[in-house]
Amino acid sequence: MKLSRKKLLFFFCLLTVFSSCTGEFVDINRPGSKLSPEELKRDNYAVGSFLIQMQGVAFPEQENAYQTMIDFVGNYLGRYTTYTKELPKNHTLFNASNAWCAWPASYAPPMVSAFDEVVKLNGKKNISYAWALILRAQAFLRFTDIYGPFPLSMNADNTVVYTSQRDIYLQLIKDLNEATAYISSDTHLAKDMIAFAPYDLVYKGDFNKWRKFANSLKLRIAVRISNVEPTLARSLAEQAVRDGVIEGNDDNCAVRYNKSGLWTTAVSWGDSRVCADIESYMTGYKDPRMSMYFLQPMTVGQRKYIGCRAGAAIGSNIVAKRLYSTVNVQETTPSLWLTASEMAFCKAEGVLRGWNMGGGTAKEYYERGVTLSFNQWGADGVATYLLDDISTEANYADALGGFGGAAAKASTITIKWDDNAPMDEKMERLITQKWIALFPNGQEAWNEIRRTGYPRIFSVPQPTNGYTLLTPNRIPFDKNQQIYNRSNYDKAVELLGGPDDYATPMWWQR
């Protein structure tokens, strides 16, 4: 993946998003600005500090970065939380401002800048380069899954050139393969672990766990592209499982920040509340994880926990705090970005597709996915939960004086696995439980809804700008590209394969 730091920075400076909060993100995460070259070289500080910057984009911590890159997009569209403030325009209503559309892309320059500095300082064929490849893959996978085509290169005149989503995926696979091959062959791994541990926010320098994470990203990618590239998907998935993905909760990709972005946006600021979709499924299933996921609202009504319909016209987070549940997260609660539970569900789907996932059955991997999630959250009662062939999603009942209105259940899928069920039923059961277990990783929740149509979700109780979709397929490009980069913008739309709007599907949806 060839990326020019100076050229990409030039392009993204054209974006309106480099004002206000995102500009602050770039400043506070830029390492080493007040240190001498000699100080930067000491104890790997220079390379390590840029790797910390990369982690700040791959796993967003700063509250503005978290809100504009994760909350406004994945958490809301994946139906985990919903927006509560007075702004009447957001992605859930298919009418967000151009600033909202442009924000996620504005975090590419800090990632590119830091990656280039790592290569400049340490070169390639070393552990810092392998680690940087993994972090960049994690970030750019999110970027492309938000927009579709995304810039990976520039023309000589400093105009952005968009790359198709398919080609981005192929490049990310190549990068991950290069990274895992190097880690597996590193003869100085023990020494490297000690050297880089101070800069590793996730695994504290354990690059064997980073290798598992990279293989797990490959399995995630394989499942994502399984409908459009079945041969490649199978080969990649079987390779990832053979080489070793995350199997236990001790290896989960969980980042403990000084202050959780989700806590800031949802609890401290109160800009979001729990979404009715996930609350209704978990209420109907009498899911023991509810008390780990959610907090009771100030006003307790007919339900212990109460979500809010996505896109409801609340208009006040003060009112929303009183009526609706928020997420059960503290300032220092780790953020979850990839778990053993997700990998088990991916294996279950792989078996359904005829892939060799290590010898287990779809039922075994499905039940392992649920069990791992229960264990991850410290919830009891998984055996009883897995035998439940009666409970279904609950009808939605709004809070007294609420804003979303009642809604009939969207799904009648039960929990207990049934090997004799039709394939569509198996997939709905599998993805519904996977979606519940993915919480609070909203980007992956949104990806699953778009990719499979599951779980079935409620309609939005407000006009959606003429769209008939229940949730957007993508986020439109920054409109300024039509002014400053028209020819390449037109090429991006051509690569997209449809209009630059919320409806055009991702490449992997087709």
C-alpha positions as CSV (number, residue, x, y, z in Angstrom):
1,M,0.0,0.0,0.0
2,K,1.8,3.1,-1.1
3,L,0.9,6.2,0.9
4,S,2.5,9.6,0.8
5,R,2.4,11.4,4.1
6,K,2.9,14.9,2.7
7,K,0.6,14.4,-0.2
8,L,-2.2,12.9,1.8
9,L,-1.8,15.6,4.4
10,F,-2.1,18.2,1.7
11,F,-5.3,16.6,0.5
12,F,-7.0,16.2,3.8
13,C,-6.2,19.8,4.7
14,L,-8.8,20.6,2.1
15,L,-11.4,18.9,4.2
16,T,-13.6,21.1,6.3
17,V,-13.1,18.7,9.2
18,F,-9.7,20.0,10.1
19,S,-11.4,22.7,12.1
20,S,-12.6,22.3,15.7
21,C,-12.5,19.0,17.4
22,T,-10.6,16.9,14.9
23,G,-7.8,19.4,14.6
24,E,-7.4,19.1,18.4
25,F,-7.1,15.3,18.0
26,V,-4.2,15.6,15.5
27,D,-2.4,18.1,17.8
28,I,-2.7,16.2,21.1
29,N,-1.7,12.9,19.5
30,R,1.3,14.1,17.6
31,P,4.3,12.8,19.6
32,G,7.7,14.2,20.1
33,S,7.0,17.8,19.1
34,K,9.0,19.3,22.0
35,L,11.8,16.7,22.2
36,S,15.2,16.8,20.7
37,P,16.4,14.2,18.1
38,E,18.7,12.7,20.7
39,E,15.8,12.3,23.2
40,L,13.6,10.8,20.5
41,K,16.1,8.0,19.7
42,R,16.4,6.9,23.3
43,D,14.7,3.7,24.3
44,N,12.7,3.5,21.0
45,Y,10.8,6.6,22.0
46,A,10.6,8.0,18.5
47,V,9.2,4.8,16.9
48,G,7.2,3.9,19.9
49,S,5.5,7.3,20.1
50,F,4.4,7.1,16.5
51,L,3.0,3.6,17.1
52,I,1.0,5.0,20.0
53,Q,-0.4,7.6,17.5
54,M,-1.3,4.8,15.2
55,Q,-3.1,3.0,18.0
56,G,-5.0,6.2,18.7
57,V,-6.6,6.0,15.2
58,A,-6.9,2.2,15.0
59,F,-8.6,2.1,18.5
60,P,-9.9,5.6,19.0
61,E,-9.5,7.0,22.6
62,Q,-9.8,10.8,22.5
63,E,-13.5,11.7,22.9
64,N,-13.9,13.7,19.8
65,A,-12.2,11.0,17.7
66,Y,-14.4,8.4,19.3
67,Q,-17.6,10.3,18.7
68,T,-17.1,11.4,15.1
69,M,-15.5,8.1,13.9
70,I,-17.3,5.5,16.0
71,D,-20.4,6.9,17.7
72,F,-21.9,8.9,14.9
73,V,-21.4,6.0,12.5
74,G,-21.1,2.5,13.7
75,N,-22.7,2.7,17.2
76,Y,-25.8,4.5,15.9
77,L,-26.2,2.6,12.6
78,G,-25.3,-0.7,14.2
79,R,-28.3,-0.1,16.5
80,Y,-26.4,-0.2,19.8
81,T,-27.0,3.4,20.8
82,T,-29.0,6.4,19.3
83,Y,-28.4,10.1,19.2
84,T,-30.3,12.2,21.8
85,K,-29.2,15.9,21.3
86,E,-31.1,18.7,19.6
87,L,-29.5,18.3,16.2
88,P,-32.2,17.2,13.8
89,K,-29.7,15.8,11.2
90,N,-27.7,12.7,11.6
91,H,-26.8,9.5,9.7
92,T,-29.7,7.5,11.2
93,L,-32.1,9.9,9.4
94,F,-30.0,9.8,6.2
95,N,-29.5,13.6,6.3
96,A,-26.3,14.3,8.3
97,S,-24.3,17.5,7.6
98,N,-21.3,17.4,5.4
99,A,-19.1,17.8,8.4
100,W,-20.5,14.5,9.9
101,C,-19.8,12.8,6.5
102,A,-16.3,14.1,6.2
103,W,-15.1,13.6,9.8
104,P,-14.2,9.8,9.7
105,A,-11.9,10.4,6.7
106,S,-10.0,13.2,8.5
107,Y,-8.4,10.6,10.8
108,A,-6.5,9.0,7.9
109,P,-3.7,11.6,7.9
110,P,-2.5,11.0,11.5
111,M,-2.4,7.3,10.7
112,V,-0.5,7.8,7.4
113,S,1.8,10.3,9.0
114,A,2.7,8.0,11.9
115,F,3.2,5.0,9.6
116,D,5.6,6.9,7.3
117,E,7.6,8.1,10.3
118,V,7.9,4.5,11.6
119,V,9.3,3.4,8.2
120,K,11.5,6.4,8.0
121,L,13.0,5.8,11.5
122,N,13.3,2.0,11.5
123,G,12.9,0.9,7.9
124,K,11.1,-2.4,7.0
125,K,11.7,-6.1,7.8
126,N,11.5,-5.5,11.5
127,I,8.9,-5.8,14.3
128,S,7.9,-2.1,14.3
129,Y,7.0,-2.3,10.6
130,A,5.0,-5.5,11.1
131,W,3.1,-3.9,14.0
132,A,2.5,-0.8,12.0
133,L,1.1,-2.8,9.1
134,I,-1.4,-4.5,11.4
135,L,-2.5,-1.1,13.0
136,R,-2.9,0.4,9.5
137,A,-5.0,-2.5,8.4
138,Q,-7.3,-2.2,11.3
139,A,-7.8,1.5,10.6
140,F,-8.2,1.4,6.8
141,L,-10.6,-1.5,7.1
142,R,-12.9,0.8,9.0
143,F,-12.4,3.7,6.6
144,T,-13.3,1.6,3.5
145,D,-16.3,0.0,5.3
146,I,-17.6,3.5,6.0
147,Y,-17.2,5.0,2.5
148,G,-16.4,2.2,0.0
149,P,-13.6,3.5,-2.3
150,F,-11.0,5.4,-0.3
151,P,-7.8,7.3,-1.1
152,L,-4.6,5.3,-1.0
153,S,-2.5,7.3,-3.4
154,M,-2.0,10.7,-5.0
155,N,-1.4,12.1,-8.5
156,A,1.7,14.2,-9.2
157,D,-0.4,17.3,-8.9
158,N,-1.3,16.4,-5.3
159,T,-4.9,15.4,-6.1
160,V,-6.4,12.4,-4.4
161,V,-6.8,9.1,-6.2
162,Y,-9.4,6.8,-4.8
163,T,-8.9,3.0,-4.7
164,S,-11.8,0.6,-5.1
165,Q,-12.9,-1.2,-2.0
166,R,-12.0,-4.6,-3.5
167,D,-8.4,-3.4,-4.2
168,I,-8.2,-2.0,-0.6
169,Y,-9.3,-5.3,0.8
170,L,-6.7,-7.2,-1.3
171,Q,-4.0,-4.8,-0.1
172,L,-5.0,-5.2,3.5
173,I,-4.8,-9.0,3.2
174,K,-1.3,-8.7,1.6
175,D,-0.2,-6.4,4.5
176,L,-1.5,-8.7,7.2
177,N,0.1,-11.7,5.5
178,E,3.4,-9.8,5.5
179,A,3.1,-8.8,9.1
180,T,2.2,-12.3,10.4
181,A,5.0,-13.9,8.4
182,Y,7.5,-11.6,9.9
183,I,6.3,-12.0,13.5
184,S,6.4,-15.8,13.0
185,S,10.0,-15.7,11.7
186,D,11.4,-13.1,14.1
187,T,14.4,-14.6,15.8
188,H,14.6,-11.7,18.3
189,L,11.0,-11.7,19.3
190,A,11.6,-11.9,23.1
191,K,13.9,-8.9,22.9
192,D,11.4,-7.0,20.7
193,M,8.6,-7.7,23.2
194,I,10.6,-6.1,26.0
195,A,11.7,-3.1,23.9
196,F,8.2,-2.2,22.7
197,A,6.1,-3.1,25.7
198,P,5.9,0.5,27.0
199,Y,4.3,1.6,23.8
200,D,1.7,-1.2,23.4
201,L,-1.7,-0.2,24.7
202,V,-3.2,-3.5,23.9
203,Y,-0.9,-6.5,24.4
204,K,2.0,-4.9,26.3
205,G,4.5,-6.0,23.8
206,D,3.3,-9.6,23.3
207,F,3.7,-9.9,19.5
208,N,2.4,-13.5,19.5
209,K,-1.0,-12.0,20.5
210,W,-0.6,-9.3,17.8
211,R,-0.1,-12.2,15.4
212,K,-3.3,-13.8,16.6
213,F,-5.1,-10.5,16.2
214,A,-3.8,-10.1,12.6
215,N,-5.0,-13.6,11.8
216,S,-8.3,-12.8,13.4
217,L,-8.6,-9.7,11.2
218,K,-8.1,-12.0,8.2
219,L,-10.9,-14.3,9.4
220,R,-13.1,-11.2,9.9
221,I,-12.3,-10.1,6.3
222,A,-12.9,-13.5,4.9
223,V,-16.4,-13.7,6.3
224,R,-17.1,-10.2,5.1
225,I,-16.1,-10.9,1.5
226,S,-17.6,-14.5,1.4
227,N,-20.5,-13.6,-0.9
228,V,-18.4,-11.7,-3.5
229,E,-15.1,-13.6,-3.4
230,P,-16.0,-17.1,-2.2
231,T,-12.8,-18.8,-3.3
232,L,-10.5,-16.2,-1.8
233,A,-12.6,-16.0,1.3
234,R,-12.4,-19.7,2.0
235,S,-8.6,-19.8,1.4
236,L,-8.0,-16.8,3.6
237,A,-10.3,-18.1,6.4
238,E,-8.8,-21.6,6.5
239,Q,-5.3,-20.0,6.5
240,A,-6.2,-17.7,9.4
241,V,-7.6,-20.6,11.5
242,R,-4.7,-22.8,10.7
243,D,-2.2,-20.1,11.7
244,G,-4.1,-19.3,14.9
245,V,-6.8,-16.8,15.6
246,I,-8.0,-15.5,19.0
247,E,-9.5,-18.5,20.9
248,G,-9.8,-17.3,24.5
249,N,-10.9,-14.1,26.2
250,D,-7.4,-13.5,27.6
251,D,-6.3,-12.6,24.0
252,N,-9.2,-10.3,23.3
253,C,-8.3,-7.0,21.7
254,A,-9.3,-4.7,24.6
255,V,-7.8,-1.3,25.2
256,R,-7.9,0.3,28.6
257,Y,-7.7,4.1,28.2
258,N,-7.2,6.8,30.7
259,K,-10.7,7.9,29.9
260,S,-13.0,5.7,27.7
261,G,-14.4,7.5,24.7
262,L,-17.7,5.6,25.1
263,W,-18.0,6.7,28.7
264,T,-17.4,10.3,27.8
265,T,-19.9,10.5,24.9
266,A,-22.7,8.3,26.4
267,V,-22.4,8.7,30.1
268,S,-20.6,12.0,30.8
269,W,-22.0,14.0,27.9
270,G,-25.2,12.0,27.6
271,D,-25.2,12.4,23.8
272,S,-26.5,8.8,23.3
273,R,-28.8,6.3,24.9
274,V,-29.2,2.5,24.4
275,C,-31.0,1.7,21.2
276,A,-34.4,0.0,21.3
277,D,-33.2,-2.8,19.0
278,I,-30.6,-4.4,21.2
279,E,-32.6,-3.8,24.3
280,S,-35.7,-5.4,22.8
281,Y,-33.8,-8.5,21.7
282,M,-32.1,-8.9,25.1
283,T,-35.3,-8.2,27.0
284,G,-37.1,-10.8,25.0
285,Y,-34.4,-13.4,25.5
286,K,-34.2,-12.5,29.2
287,D,-30.5,-12.2,28.6
288,P,-28.3,-12.2,31.7
289,R,-25.8,-9.9,30.1
290,M,-28.2,-7.0,30.2
291,S,-27.1,-5.7,33.6
292,M,-23.5,-5.8,32.3
293,Y,-24.4,-3.9,29.1
294,F,-26.9,-1.3,30.4
295,L,-27.8,0.9,33.3
296,Q,-31.3,1.6,34.4
297,P,-32.8,5.0,33.5
298,M,-33.6,7.5,36.1
299,T,-37.3,6.8,35.7
300,V,-38.0,3.1,35.8
301,G,-41.2,2.1,33.9
302,Q,-42.6,-1.2,32.7
303,R,-39.1,-2.5,31.8
304,K,-36.0,-2.5,33.9
305,Y,-33.9,-1.4,31.0
306,I,-35.4,0.7,28.2
307,G,-33.9,1.7,24.9
308,C,-34.9,4.4,22.5
309,R,-35.9,3.9,18.9
310,A,-33.2,4.8,16.5
311,G,-33.8,8.3,15.1
312,A,-36.5,9.3,17.6
313,A,-37.0,13.0,17.9
314,I,-35.9,13.5,21.5
315,G,-34.1,16.8,21.1
316,S,-32.7,16.9,24.6
317,N,-30.1,14.7,26.2
318,I,-31.3,15.9,29.6
319,V,-34.7,14.4,28.9
320,A,-33.1,11.3,27.4
321,K,-31.1,10.7,30.6
322,R,-34.3,10.5,32.6
323,L,-36.2,8.2,30.3
324,Y,-33.7,5.8,28.7
325,S,-30.9,3.5,29.7
326,T,-27.3,4.2,29.0
327,V,-24.4,1.9,28.5
328,N,-22.8,0.4,31.6
329,V,-19.3,1.7,31.2
330,Q,-16.9,3.5,33.6
331,E,-14.1,5.9,32.7
332,T,-11.5,3.2,32.7
333,T,-13.6,0.3,31.2
334,P,-11.6,-1.3,28.4
335,S,-12.9,-0.8,24.8
336,L,-13.4,-4.0,22.9
337,W,-12.3,-4.2,19.3
338,L,-12.1,-7.9,18.5
339,T,-13.0,-10.9,20.7
340,A,-12.7,-14.7,20.9
341,S,-16.5,-14.8,20.8
342,E,-16.6,-13.1,17.4
343,M,-14.0,-15.6,16.1
344,A,-16.2,-18.5,17.2
345,F,-19.2,-17.1,15.4
346,C,-17.0,-16.6,12.3
347,K,-16.0,-20.2,12.5
348,A,-19.6,-21.3,12.8
349,E,-20.5,-19.3,9.6
350,G,-17.5,-20.8,7.9
351,V,-18.7,-24.3,8.7
352,L,-22.1,-23.4,7.2
353,R,-20.3,-22.3,4.1
354,G,-18.3,-25.6,3.9
355,W,-15.0,-24.2,5.1
356,N,-12.5,-26.2,7.2
357,M,-12.6,-24.3,10.5
358,G,-10.7,-26.8,12.6
359,G,-13.0,-29.7,12.8
360,G,-15.9,-28.3,14.9
361,T,-19.5,-28.2,13.9
362,A,-21.6,-25.0,13.3
363,K,-23.5,-25.8,16.5
364,E,-20.4,-26.2,18.6
365,Y,-18.9,-23.0,17.4
366,Y,-22.2,-21.1,17.8
367,E,-22.5,-22.3,21.3
368,R,-18.9,-21.5,22.0
369,G,-19.4,-18.0,20.7
370,V,-22.3,-17.4,23.1
371,T,-20.4,-19.1,26.0
372,L,-17.3,-17.0,25.4
373,S,-19.4,-13.8,25.4
374,F,-21.1,-14.8,28.7
375,N,-17.7,-15.5,30.3
376,Q,-16.2,-12.3,28.9
377,W,-18.9,-10.3,30.7
378,G,-19.0,-12.5,33.8
379,A,-22.6,-13.5,33.2
380,D,-24.2,-16.7,34.6
381,G,-26.8,-19.0,33.1
382,V,-25.4,-19.7,29.6
383,A,-26.4,-23.4,29.7
384,T,-30.1,-22.5,30.3
385,Y,-29.9,-19.6,27.7
386,L,-28.6,-21.9,25.0
387,L,-31.5,-24.4,25.5
388,D,-34.2,-21.7,25.1
389,D,-36.2,-22.5,22.0
390,I,-39.2,-20.4,23.0
391,S,-38.0,-16.8,23.8
392,T,-37.9,-14.3,20.9
393,E,-37.3,-10.6,20.6
394,A,-39.8,-8.5,22.7
395,N,-42.2,-6.0,21.2
396,Y,-40.8,-2.6,21.8
397,A,-42.5,-0.6,24.6
398,D,-41.4,3.1,24.8
399,A,-40.8,4.8,28.1
400,L,-43.8,6.7,29.6
401,G,-43.6,10.1,27.9
402,G,-41.0,8.8,25.4
403,F,-40.4,9.7,21.8
404,G,-40.1,6.5,19.8
405,G,-43.5,5.0,20.1
406,A,-44.3,1.3,20.4
407,A,-43.2,-1.2,17.7
408,A,-43.9,-4.8,17.0
409,K,-41.0,-7.2,17.2
410,A,-38.9,-7.4,14.1
411,S,-37.9,-11.0,14.5
412,T,-39.3,-14.3,15.9
413,I,-35.9,-16.1,15.9
414,T,-35.2,-18.1,19.0
415,I,-31.8,-19.0,20.7
416,K,-31.4,-22.8,20.7
417,W,-29.4,-24.1,17.7
418,D,-31.3,-26.3,15.3
419,D,-29.3,-28.3,12.8
420,N,-32.4,-29.2,10.8
421,A,-33.5,-25.5,10.3
422,P,-33.3,-24.0,6.8
423,M,-30.1,-22.1,6.0
424,D,-31.8,-18.7,6.3
425,E,-33.0,-19.5,9.8
426,K,-29.5,-20.8,10.8
427,M,-27.9,-17.6,9.6
428,E,-30.4,-15.3,11.3
429,R,-29.9,-17.2,14.6
430,L,-26.2,-17.1,14.2
431,I,-25.9,-13.4,13.3
432,T,-28.4,-12.3,15.9
433,Q,-26.3,-13.8,18.6
434,K,-23.1,-12.6,17.1
435,W,-24.5,-9.1,17.0
436,I,-25.5,-9.2,20.6
437,A,-22.0,-10.5,21.5
438,L,-20.2,-7.8,19.5
439,F,-21.5,-5.1,21.8
440,P,-20.2,-2.4,22.1
441,N,-18.3,-2.6,18.8
442,G,-20.8,-0.7,16.7
443,Q,-18.8,-0.7,13.5
444,E,-18.9,-4.4,13.4
445,A,-22.5,-4.5,14.3
446,W,-23.3,-2.2,11.4
447,N,-21.2,-4.3,9.1
448,E,-23.2,-7.5,10.0
449,I,-26.6,-5.8,9.5
450,R,-25.5,-4.5,6.0
451,R,-23.8,-7.8,5.0
452,T,-26.5,-10.2,6.1
453,G,-29.7,-8.3,6.8
454,Y,-29.6,-9.7,10.4
455,P,-30.5,-9.0,13.0
456,R,-33.9,-7.7,11.9
457,I,-34.2,-4.1,13.1
458,F,-37.0,-1.6,13.7
459,S,-37.9,1.2,11.2
460,V,-37.0,4.8,12.1
461,P,-40.0,6.7,13.6
462,Q,-39.2,9.9,11.5
463,P,-38.9,10.7,7.8
464,T,-35.6,9.4,6.4
465,N,-35.0,11.9,3.6
466,G,-36.8,9.7,1.0
467,Y,-34.8,6.6,1.7
468,T,-36.6,3.2,2.3
469,L,-33.6,1.5,3.9
470,L,-33.7,0.7,7.6
471,T,-30.0,1.7,8.0
472,P,-27.6,3.3,5.5
473,N,-25.3,1.2,3.4
474,R,-22.6,3.7,3.5
475,I,-21.7,7.3,4.4
476,P,-21.4,9.8,1.5
477,F,-18.1,11.4,0.5
478,D,-17.1,14.9,1.6
479,K,-18.9,17.2,-0.8
480,N,-15.9,19.5,-1.0
481,Q,-14.3,16.8,-3.2
482,Q,-16.7,17.8,-5.9
483,I,-15.2,21.3,-5.8
484,Y,-11.5,20.7,-5.2
485,N,-11.0,17.2,-6.7
486,R,-13.8,16.8,-9.2
487,S,-12.2,14.4,-11.7
488,N,-11.0,12.0,-9.0
489,Y,-14.3,12.4,-7.2
490,D,-16.1,11.3,-10.4
491,K,-13.7,8.4,-10.6
492,A,-14.6,7.5,-7.0
493,V,-18.3,7.4,-7.8
494,E,-17.5,5.3,-10.8
495,L,-15.6,2.8,-8.5
496,L,-18.5,3.0,-6.1
497,G,-20.8,1.6,-8.8
498,G,-23.7,3.9,-7.9
499,P,-24.7,7.3,-6.7
500,D,-22.7,9.0,-3.9
501,D,-25.5,8.6,-1.4
502,Y,-26.6,6.5,1.6
503,A,-28.1,3.7,-0.5
504,T,-25.3,2.5,-2.8
505,P,-24.1,-0.8,-1.2
506,M,-20.6,-1.8,-0.2
507,W,-18.7,-4.0,-2.7
508,W,-19.1,-6.9,-0.3
509,Q,-22.9,-6.5,-0.1
510,R,-23.5,-7.4,-3.7
